[in-house]
Amino acid sequence: MAAMANWAGIWADFWHLCVAFALAGTIGWNREQEEHNVGVRSFPIVAMASCTFVMIASYGGDVAAQSRVLQGLVAGIGFVGGGAILRDGPTIKGTATAASVLSAAAIGAAVAMNRFGIALSLTVLNLLALRALMPLKNKLDREPGRQDH
């Protein structure tokens, strides 16, 4: 009987990782379509790793440990996202990608905590920000005197 319970836990963990993969994969697909360096492989990996760290921390039931894992996760992902930001003279590129990496980590953490509504909402809103706000960004970038794109 214990072996069956173990398999049920394995499948539950696998399900969480698959959900994190699928949700963040849509953001990665968007970035890939826009021909960004960080894309279809990186976003799901970030979400799955975040999901895994939070699931592991939650098994002990220690809320303080979970808090420390989330704090470390945010700091670590900030470092990873910083690598996506490039400066070329007055132009800075990659900030939306870096922010989306942070979002992918939050998606993975939300999935791990069974907050699927938060994960789905964040995915949809992230995609909305990347797609629907692009015309506004392009318009603002064309304004005279604007140097920081």
C-alpha positions as CSV (number, residue, x, y, z in Angstrom):
1,M,0.0,0.0,0.0
2,A,2.9,2.4,0.8
3,A,4.3,1.9,-2.7
4,M,1.0,3.0,-4.2
5,A,1.0,6.2,-2.1
6,N,4.6,6.8,-3.3
7,W,3.5,6.6,-6.9
8,A,0.6,8.9,-6.3
9,G,3.0,11.5,-4.9
10,I,5.4,11.0,-7.8
11,W,2.6,11.6,-10.3
12,A,1.3,14.6,-8.3
13,D,4.8,16.2,-8.4
14,F,5.2,15.3,-12.1
15,W,1.8,17.0,-12.8
16,H,2.9,20.2,-11.0
17,L,6.1,20.2,-13.1
18,C,4.1,19.7,-16.3
19,V,1.8,22.6,-15.5
20,A,4.7,24.9,-14.7
21,F,6.4,23.8,-18.0
22,A,3.3,24.4,-20.1
23,L,2.4,27.8,-18.6
24,A,6.0,29.2,-18.8
25,G,6.5,27.6,-22.2
26,T,3.9,29.9,-23.6
27,I,5.9,32.9,-22.5
28,G,9.0,31.3,-23.9
29,W,7.3,30.7,-27.2
30,N,6.4,34.4,-27.3
31,R,9.9,35.5,-26.7
32,E,11.2,33.1,-29.3
33,Q,8.8,34.4,-31.9
34,E,10.2,37.9,-31.1
35,E,13.7,36.4,-31.7
36,H,15.0,37.0,-28.2
37,N,17.9,34.9,-26.9
38,V,16.0,33.7,-23.9
39,G,13.0,31.7,-25.0
40,V,11.3,28.4,-25.5
41,R,13.8,26.3,-23.5
42,S,14.8,28.7,-20.7
43,F,11.4,29.8,-19.5
44,P,10.0,26.3,-18.8
45,I,13.3,25.3,-17.1
46,V,13.1,28.4,-14.8
47,A,9.5,27.6,-13.9
48,M,10.2,23.9,-13.3
49,A,13.2,24.6,-11.2
50,S,11.3,27.2,-9.1
51,C,8.4,24.7,-8.7
52,T,10.8,22.0,-7.6
53,F,12.5,24.2,-5.0
54,V,9.2,25.2,-3.5
55,M,7.8,21.7,-3.5
56,I,10.9,20.4,-1.8
57,A,10.7,23.2,0.8
58,S,7.0,22.4,1.4
59,Y,7.5,18.8,2.3
60,G,8.8,19.5,5.8
61,G,5.9,21.8,6.6
62,D,8.3,24.4,8.0
63,V,6.9,27.8,6.9
64,A,10.2,29.6,7.8
65,A,12.1,27.2,5.5
66,Q,9.6,27.9,2.7
67,S,10.1,31.6,3.2
68,R,13.8,31.3,3.0
69,V,13.5,29.2,-0.2
70,L,11.3,31.9,-1.8
71,Q,13.7,34.6,-0.7
72,G,16.6,32.8,-2.2
73,L,14.6,32.0,-5.3
74,V,13.8,35.7,-5.9
75,A,17.4,36.7,-5.4
76,G,18.7,34.0,-7.7
77,I,16.3,34.7,-10.4
78,G,17.1,38.4,-10.2
79,F,20.7,37.4,-11.0
80,V,19.6,35.2,-13.9
81,G,17.3,37.9,-15.3
82,G,20.1,40.5,-15.0
83,G,22.0,38.5,-17.6
84,A,19.3,39.1,-20.1
85,I,19.7,42.9,-19.9
86,L,22.1,44.4,-22.4
87,R,23.2,48.0,-22.8
88,D,24.3,49.4,-26.1
89,G,25.1,53.1,-25.7
90,P,21.9,54.9,-24.7
91,T,19.8,51.8,-25.6
92,I,18.9,49.2,-23.0
93,K,17.5,45.9,-24.2
94,G,16.2,42.8,-22.5
95,T,14.3,44.3,-19.6
96,A,11.0,42.7,-20.6
97,T,12.7,39.4,-21.0
98,A,14.3,39.7,-17.6
99,A,11.0,40.6,-16.0
100,S,9.4,37.6,-17.8
101,V,12.1,35.3,-16.3
102,L,11.1,36.6,-12.9
103,S,7.4,36.0,-13.8
104,A,8.2,32.4,-15.0
105,A,9.8,31.7,-11.6
106,A,6.7,33.1,-9.8
107,I,4.5,30.9,-12.0
108,G,6.5,27.8,-11.0
109,A,6.3,28.8,-7.3
110,A,2.6,29.4,-7.6
111,V,2.0,26.0,-9.2
112,A,4.1,24.3,-6.4
113,M,1.8,25.9,-3.8
114,N,-1.3,24.7,-5.7
115,R,-2.2,28.3,-6.6
116,F,-3.1,27.4,-10.2
117,G,-5.3,30.5,-10.5
118,I,-2.4,32.8,-9.7
119,A,-0.1,30.9,-12.1
120,L,-2.6,31.0,-15.0
121,S,-3.5,34.7,-14.3
122,L,0.2,35.6,-14.3
123,T,0.8,33.8,-17.5
124,V,-2.1,35.5,-19.3
125,L,-1.1,38.9,-17.9
126,N,2.5,38.5,-18.8
127,L,1.6,37.5,-22.4
128,L,-0.8,40.5,-22.5
129,A,2.0,42.8,-21.4
130,L,4.4,41.4,-24.0
131,R,1.9,41.4,-27.0
132,A,-0.8,44.0,-26.4
133,L,1.5,46.7,-25.0
134,M,4.1,46.4,-27.8
135,P,2.3,48.9,-30.1
136,L,2.3,51.4,-27.2
137,K,6.0,50.8,-26.5
138,N,6.8,51.3,-30.2
139,K,4.8,54.6,-30.3
140,L,6.6,55.9,-27.2
141,D,10.0,54.9,-28.6
142,R,9.4,57.0,-31.7
143,E,8.7,60.2,-29.7
144,P,11.3,62.9,-30.4
145,G,13.9,63.3,-27.7
146,R,13.4,59.9,-26.3
147,Q,16.7,58.1,-25.9
148,D,16.1,55.2,-23.4
149,H,14.3,52.4,-25.3
